[in-house]
Amino acid sequence: MTEAQVHDKRIELKYTLDAHLSCEVRRWAREHLGVDRHCNASLGDSYDVNTLYLDTPEMDLFHRTGEIGRAKHRIRRYGDDSTLWIETKRKKANVVRKNRSATSEDEVVRRLTDDSEPTLWCGDWFVSRIAERRLQPTVQVHYRRFARTSTLGGESLRLTIDSHLQASPANGWQVAASSDNANRTARIDTADIEILELKFLNQMPHLFKELLRTFAIPATGFSKYRAAVERSGLGCKGISDSLAGSLSDGICRGTSQCLTG
């Protein structure tokens, strides 16, 4: 599968839940919203997400430094799917803008490790951004996503709850699959909370207003990436040149590691 660059813009509101409140919200969502076609009933109306996050050797994204620190660049796999999604995400005042393309795993790895390919690729825009920002693989984030969706008044809305938040070391440009046993043994838990996200295009739908009146859930700014970096011990300011990976025409290769002390 190869898909040209897709642009997406929507409002996303984020909340933290404990296990008990998560069960209540899931019950409410099943009563009021439809089935999300991406979900697996055997996983409790959920699917697994595995994401490789990119950052600079100085961890500018983690530290929110300058322009680079305001946009997330990542490569995502859903479950064991052979398709990978290359994606950038920027959020300002709860408005999220995404650019993303879908392509094969082999193509992603080949294009990010070999710049000699002369043909055009749907992900060339992503390669250019990596080169300009000196981005490199930093940490993998894993979680299970519960999702429900509906269309009301011609506008789509989506509710998700992310649980089982975990992190694992970056392995070059490879993105782990859910069935990757070697990766699973390397994972560590990053938070014992669950993350609710309400996603819609313009005005908050009345259904979501009803949800927040029912449960009075406070909004939050939780970041799965920053939690993974902190829990993995990668959050120091600098990375030595010897551990930062080599550069070739601006494309960073290898796995970032963070010095201690």
C-alpha positions as a Markdown table, in Angstrom:
| # | Residue | x | y | z |
|---|---|---|---|---|
| 1 | Met | 0.0 | 0.0 | 0.0 |
| 2 | Thr | 1.2 | 3.5 | -0.9 |
| 3 | Glu | -0.8 | 6.6 | -0.2 |
| 4 | Ala | 0.0 | 10.2 | -1.2 |
| 5 | Gln | 0.5 | 12.8 | 1.5 |
| 6 | Val | -2.8 | 13.3 | 3.5 |
| 7 | His | -3.5 | 16.6 | 5.3 |
| 8 | Asp | -5.8 | 16.5 | 8.4 |
| 9 | Lys | -7.0 | 19.2 | 10.7 |
| 10 | Arg | -9.2 | 18.8 | 13.8 |
| 11 | Ile | -9.7 | 19.7 | 17.4 |
| 12 | Glu | -8.4 | 17.2 | 20.0 |
| 13 | Leu | -9.0 | 17.4 | 23.7 |
| 14 | Lys | -7.1 | 15.2 | 26.1 |
| 15 | Tyr | -8.0 | 13.9 | 29.5 |
| 16 | Thr | -6.4 | 11.4 | 32.0 |
| 17 | Leu | -8.5 | 8.5 | 33.5 |
| 18 | Asp | -7.9 | 6.0 | 36.2 |
| 19 | Ala | -8.9 | 2.4 | 35.5 |
| 20 | His | -12.3 | 2.7 | 37.1 |
| 21 | Leu | -13.3 | 5.9 | 35.3 |
| 22 | Ser | -12.0 | 4.4 | 32.1 |
| 23 | Cys | -14.4 | 1.5 | 32.4 |
| 24 | Glu | -17.3 | 3.9 | 33.0 |
| 25 | Val | -16.4 | 6.0 | 30.0 |
| 26 | Arg | -16.0 | 3.0 | 27.7 |
| 27 | Arg | -19.4 | 1.8 | 28.8 |
| 28 | Trp | -20.8 | 5.2 | 28.0 |
| 29 | Ala | -19.1 | 5.3 | 24.6 |
| 30 | Arg | -20.5 | 1.9 | 23.6 |
| 31 | Glu | -24.0 | 3.1 | 24.4 |
| 32 | His | -23.7 | 6.4 | 22.5 |
| 33 | Leu | -21.2 | 6.0 | 19.7 |
| 34 | Gly | -20.7 | 3.6 | 16.8 |
| 35 | Val | -18.1 | 0.9 | 16.2 |
| 36 | Asp | -14.7 | 2.1 | 14.8 |
| 37 | Arg | -13.9 | 0.1 | 11.7 |
| 38 | His | -10.2 | -0.2 | 12.7 |
| 39 | Cys | -11.0 | -2.0 | 16.0 |
| 40 | Asn | -10.8 | -5.6 | 16.8 |
| 41 | Ala | -13.7 | -7.0 | 18.9 |
| 42 | Ser | -11.4 | -9.7 | 20.4 |
| 43 | Leu | -9.3 | -6.8 | 21.8 |
| 44 | Gly | -12.3 | -5.1 | 23.4 |
| 45 | Asp | -13.1 | -2.7 | 20.5 |
| 46 | Ser | -9.4 | -1.8 | 20.4 |
| 47 | Tyr | -6.2 | -2.0 | 18.4 |
| 48 | Asp | -2.5 | -1.9 | 19.1 |
| 49 | Val | -0.4 | 1.1 | 18.2 |
| 50 | Asn | 3.4 | 1.0 | 17.9 |
| 51 | Thr | 5.2 | 4.3 | 17.1 |
| 52 | Leu | 8.8 | 5.3 | 16.5 |
| 53 | Tyr | 9.4 | 8.9 | 17.6 |
| 54 | Leu | 12.2 | 11.0 | 16.1 |
| 55 | Asp | 14.1 | 13.8 | 17.8 |
| 56 | Thr | 17.3 | 15.7 | 17.4 |
| 57 | Pro | 20.6 | 14.7 | 19.1 |
| 58 | Glu | 19.9 | 17.5 | 21.6 |
| 59 | Met | 16.4 | 16.2 | 22.2 |
| 60 | Asp | 14.7 | 19.4 | 21.0 |
| 61 | Leu | 11.3 | 17.9 | 20.7 |
| 62 | Phe | 11.5 | 16.6 | 24.3 |
| 63 | His | 12.7 | 20.0 | 25.6 |
| 64 | Arg | 10.2 | 21.9 | 23.4 |
| 65 | Thr | 13.1 | 23.9 | 21.9 |
| 66 | Gly | 12.4 | 26.4 | 19.1 |
| 67 | Glu | 10.6 | 25.5 | 15.9 |
| 68 | Ile | 11.7 | 21.8 | 16.0 |
| 69 | Gly | 10.3 | 21.4 | 19.5 |
| 70 | Arg | 6.8 | 22.2 | 18.3 |
| 71 | Ala | 6.2 | 19.4 | 15.8 |
| 72 | Lys | 6.3 | 15.6 | 16.3 |
| 73 | His | 7.8 | 13.4 | 13.6 |
| 74 | Arg | 7.1 | 9.7 | 13.9 |
| 75 | Ile | 6.6 | 6.4 | 12.1 |
| 76 | Arg | 3.6 | 4.3 | 13.1 |
| 77 | Arg | 2.5 | 0.7 | 12.7 |
| 78 | Tyr | -0.9 | -0.6 | 13.7 |
| 79 | Gly | -0.8 | -4.0 | 15.2 |
| 80 | Asp | 1.1 | -6.3 | 12.9 |
| 81 | Asp | 0.3 | -4.5 | 9.7 |
| 82 | Ser | 3.0 | -4.4 | 7.1 |
| 83 | Thr | 2.0 | -0.9 | 6.2 |
| 84 | Leu | 3.8 | 2.0 | 8.0 |
| 85 | Trp | 2.5 | 5.5 | 8.4 |
| 86 | Ile | 5.1 | 8.4 | 8.3 |
| 87 | Glu | 3.6 | 11.4 | 10.0 |
| 88 | Thr | 4.1 | 14.9 | 11.4 |
| 89 | Lys | 1.9 | 16.4 | 14.0 |
| 90 | Arg | 1.6 | 19.9 | 15.3 |
| 91 | Lys | -0.8 | 21.1 | 17.9 |
| 92 | Lys | -1.7 | 24.7 | 18.9 |
| 93 | Ala | -4.7 | 25.7 | 21.1 |
| 94 | Asn | -6.1 | 22.2 | 20.8 |
| 95 | Val | -6.1 | 22.3 | 17.0 |
| 96 | Val | -4.1 | 19.4 | 15.6 |
| 97 | Arg | -2.7 | 19.5 | 12.1 |
| 98 | Lys | -1.3 | 16.2 | 10.6 |
| 99 | Asn | 0.6 | 15.3 | 7.4 |
| 100 | Arg | 0.9 | 11.6 | 6.8 |
| 101 | Ser | 1.6 | 9.0 | 4.1 |
| 102 | Ala | 1.2 | 5.2 | 4.1 |
| 103 | Thr | 3.7 | 2.9 | 2.5 |
| 104 | Ser | 5.4 | -0.4 | 2.9 |
| 105 | Glu | 7.8 | -1.2 | 5.7 |
| 106 | Asp | 10.6 | -2.1 | 3.2 |
| 107 | Glu | 10.1 | 1.1 | 1.4 |
| 108 | Val | 10.3 | 3.2 | 4.5 |
| 109 | Val | 13.5 | 1.6 | 5.8 |
| 110 | Arg | 15.1 | 1.7 | 2.4 |
| 111 | Arg | 14.3 | 5.3 | 1.7 |
| 112 | Leu | 15.5 | 6.4 | 5.1 |
| 113 | Thr | 18.8 | 4.6 | 4.9 |
| 114 | Asp | 19.7 | 5.0 | 1.2 |
| 115 | Asp | 19.5 | 8.4 | -0.4 |
| 116 | Ser | 20.7 | 7.2 | -3.8 |
| 117 | Glu | 17.2 | 6.2 | -5.0 |
| 118 | Pro | 16.4 | 8.6 | -7.9 |
| 119 | Thr | 12.6 | 7.9 | -8.3 |
| 120 | Leu | 10.0 | 10.0 | -6.6 |
| 121 | Trp | 8.3 | 8.6 | -3.4 |
| 122 | Cys | 5.2 | 9.6 | -1.6 |
| 123 | Gly | 7.3 | 10.1 | 1.5 |
| 124 | Asp | 9.9 | 12.4 | 0.0 |
| 125 | Trp | 8.4 | 15.3 | 2.0 |
| 126 | Phe | 9.1 | 13.3 | 5.2 |
| 127 | Val | 12.7 | 12.6 | 4.3 |
| 128 | Ser | 13.3 | 16.3 | 3.6 |
| 129 | Arg | 12.0 | 17.2 | 7.0 |
| 130 | Ile | 14.2 | 14.7 | 8.7 |
| 131 | Ala | 17.3 | 16.0 | 6.9 |
| 132 | Glu | 16.4 | 19.7 | 7.6 |
| 133 | Arg | 15.9 | 19.0 | 11.3 |
| 134 | Arg | 18.6 | 16.4 | 11.9 |
| 135 | Leu | 16.0 | 14.0 | 13.3 |
| 136 | Gln | 16.9 | 10.4 | 14.3 |
| 137 | Pro | 15.1 | 7.4 | 15.9 |
| 138 | Thr | 14.8 | 8.1 | 19.6 |
| 139 | Val | 12.3 | 5.9 | 21.4 |
| 140 | Gln | 9.3 | 3.6 | 20.6 |
| 141 | Val | 5.9 | 4.1 | 22.2 |
| 142 | His | 3.3 | 1.3 | 22.5 |
| 143 | Tyr | -0.3 | 1.3 | 23.7 |
| 144 | Arg | -3.7 | -0.2 | 23.1 |
| 145 | Arg | -6.4 | 2.1 | 21.7 |
| 146 | Phe | -10.1 | 1.8 | 22.4 |
| 147 | Ala | -12.1 | 3.7 | 19.8 |
| 148 | Arg | -15.7 | 4.6 | 19.0 |
| 149 | Thr | -16.9 | 7.0 | 16.3 |
| 150 | Ser | -20.1 | 8.5 | 14.9 |
| 151 | Thr | -21.3 | 11.1 | 12.4 |
| 152 | Leu | -23.7 | 13.7 | 13.7 |
| 153 | Gly | -25.1 | 16.6 | 11.6 |
| 154 | Gly | -22.7 | 15.7 | 8.8 |
| 155 | Glu | -19.6 | 16.0 | 11.1 |
| 156 | Ser | -17.5 | 13.1 | 12.3 |
| 157 | Leu | -16.5 | 12.7 | 15.9 |
| 158 | Arg | -14.2 | 10.2 | 17.5 |
| 159 | Leu | -13.5 | 9.1 | 21.1 |
| 160 | Thr | -10.3 | 7.1 | 21.9 |
| 161 | Ile | -8.8 | 5.8 | 25.2 |
| 162 | Asp | -5.2 | 4.7 | 25.2 |
| 163 | Ser | -4.1 | 2.2 | 27.8 |
| 164 | His | -1.1 | -0.1 | 28.6 |
| 165 | Leu | 1.3 | 2.7 | 27.9 |
| 166 | Gln | 4.8 | 1.3 | 27.3 |
| 167 | Ala | 8.2 | 2.3 | 25.8 |
| 168 | Ser | 11.1 | 0.4 | 24.2 |
| 169 | Pro | 14.5 | 1.4 | 22.8 |
| 170 | Ala | 14.7 | 2.6 | 19.2 |
| 171 | Asn | 16.0 | -0.1 | 16.8 |
| 172 | Gly | 17.3 | 2.0 | 13.9 |
| 173 | Trp | 14.4 | 2.8 | 11.6 |
| 174 | Gln | 12.6 | -0.4 | 12.4 |
| 175 | Val | 9.1 | -0.1 | 14.0 |
| 176 | Ala | 8.1 | -3.0 | 16.3 |
| 177 | Ala | 5.0 | -5.1 | 15.5 |
| 178 | Ser | 2.7 | -6.2 | 18.3 |
| 179 | Ser | 3.8 | -9.8 | 17.8 |
| 180 | Asp | 7.5 | -9.0 | 18.0 |
| 181 | Asn | 8.4 | -11.0 | 21.1 |
| 182 | Ala | 12.0 | -9.6 | 21.3 |
| 183 | Asn | 10.6 | -6.1 | 21.4 |
| 184 | Arg | 7.9 | -7.0 | 24.0 |
| 185 | Thr | 10.5 | -8.2 | 26.4 |
| 186 | Ala | 12.3 | -4.9 | 26.1 |
| 187 | Arg | 9.3 | -2.8 | 26.9 |
| 188 | Ile | 8.8 | -0.9 | 30.1 |
| 189 | Asp | 5.6 | 0.6 | 31.5 |
| 190 | Thr | 5.5 | 4.4 | 31.3 |
| 191 | Ala | 2.3 | 5.4 | 33.1 |
| 192 | Asp | -0.5 | 3.7 | 35.1 |
| 193 | Ile | -3.1 | 6.1 | 33.7 |
| 194 | Glu | -5.2 | 6.0 | 30.6 |
| 195 | Ile | -5.6 | 8.8 | 28.1 |
| 196 | Leu | -9.0 | 9.8 | 26.8 |
| 197 | Glu | -9.1 | 11.9 | 23.6 |
| 198 | Leu | -12.2 | 13.6 | 22.1 |
| 199 | Lys | -11.7 | 14.5 | 18.4 |
| 200 | Phe | -14.0 | 16.6 | 16.3 |
| 201 | Leu | -13.8 | 19.2 | 13.5 |
| 202 | Asn | -15.4 | 22.4 | 14.7 |
| 203 | Gln | -17.7 | 23.0 | 17.7 |
| 204 | Met | -17.7 | 20.4 | 20.5 |
| 205 | Pro | -20.6 | 17.9 | 19.8 |
| 206 | His | -23.4 | 17.8 | 22.3 |
| 207 | Leu | -22.6 | 14.1 | 22.9 |
| 208 | Phe | -19.2 | 15.0 | 24.2 |
| 209 | Lys | -20.6 | 17.8 | 26.3 |
| 210 | Glu | -23.0 | 15.2 | 27.8 |
| 211 | Leu | -20.0 | 13.0 | 28.5 |
| 212 | Leu | -18.1 | 15.7 | 30.4 |
| 213 | Arg | -21.1 | 16.7 | 32.4 |
| 214 | Thr | -21.7 | 13.1 | 33.4 |
| 215 | Phe | -18.1 | 12.4 | 34.5 |
| 216 | Ala | -16.6 | 15.9 | 35.1 |
| 217 | Ile | -13.2 | 14.9 | 33.7 |
| 218 | Pro | -10.5 | 17.6 | 33.9 |
| 219 | Ala | -8.4 | 18.3 | 30.8 |
| 220 | Thr | -4.7 | 17.5 | 30.7 |
| 221 | Gly | -1.6 | 18.0 | 28.6 |
| 222 | Phe | -0.1 | 14.5 | 29.0 |
| 223 | Ser | 2.4 | 13.5 | 26.3 |
| 224 | Lys | 3.1 | 9.8 | 25.7 |
| 225 | Tyr | 6.4 | 10.7 | 24.0 |
| 226 | Arg | 7.7 | 12.7 | 26.9 |
| 227 | Ala | 6.6 | 10.1 | 29.4 |
| 228 | Ala | 8.5 | 7.4 | 27.4 |
| 229 | Val | 11.6 | 9.5 | 27.3 |
| 230 | Glu | 11.6 | 10.3 | 31.0 |
| 231 | Arg | 10.9 | 6.7 | 31.9 |
| 232 | Ser | 13.6 | 5.4 | 29.6 |
| 233 | Gly | 16.2 | 7.8 | 31.0 |
| 234 | Leu | 16.7 | 9.6 | 27.7 |
| 235 | Gly | 15.7 | 13.1 | 28.9 |
| 236 | Cys | 19.1 | 14.7 | 29.4 |
| 237 | Lys | 19.9 | 17.8 | 27.3 |
| 238 | Gly | 22.7 | 16.5 | 25.1 |
| 239 | Ile | 23.7 | 13.4 | 23.3 |
| 240 | Ser | 27.4 | 12.9 | 22.5 |
| 241 | Asp | 28.5 | 12.9 | 18.9 |
| 242 | Ser | 29.7 | 9.3 | 19.2 |
| 243 | Leu | 26.2 | 8.2 | 20.2 |
| 244 | Ala | 24.2 | 10.5 | 18.0 |
| 245 | Gly | 24.5 | 8.4 | 14.8 |
| 246 | Ser | 26.2 | 9.4 | 11.6 |
| 247 | Leu | 24.7 | 11.9 | 9.0 |
| 248 | Ser | 24.6 | 11.4 | 5.3 |
| 249 | Asp | 23.2 | 14.4 | 3.4 |
| 250 | Gly | 21.4 | 15.5 | 6.5 |
| 251 | Ile | 19.6 | 12.2 | 7.1 |
| 252 | Cys | 20.4 | 10.8 | 10.6 |
| 253 | Arg | 21.1 | 7.1 | 10.8 |
| 254 | Gly | 21.0 | 4.9 | 13.9 |
| 255 | Thr | 19.6 | 4.9 | 17.3 |
| 256 | Ser | 20.0 | 7.8 | 19.7 |
| 257 | Gln | 21.3 | 7.1 | 23.2 |
| 258 | Cys | 21.5 | 9.5 | 26.1 |
| 259 | Leu | 24.6 | 10.0 | 28.3 |
| 260 | Thr | 24.1 | 10.0 | 32.1 |
| 261 | Gly | 25.9 | 12.2 | 34.6 |
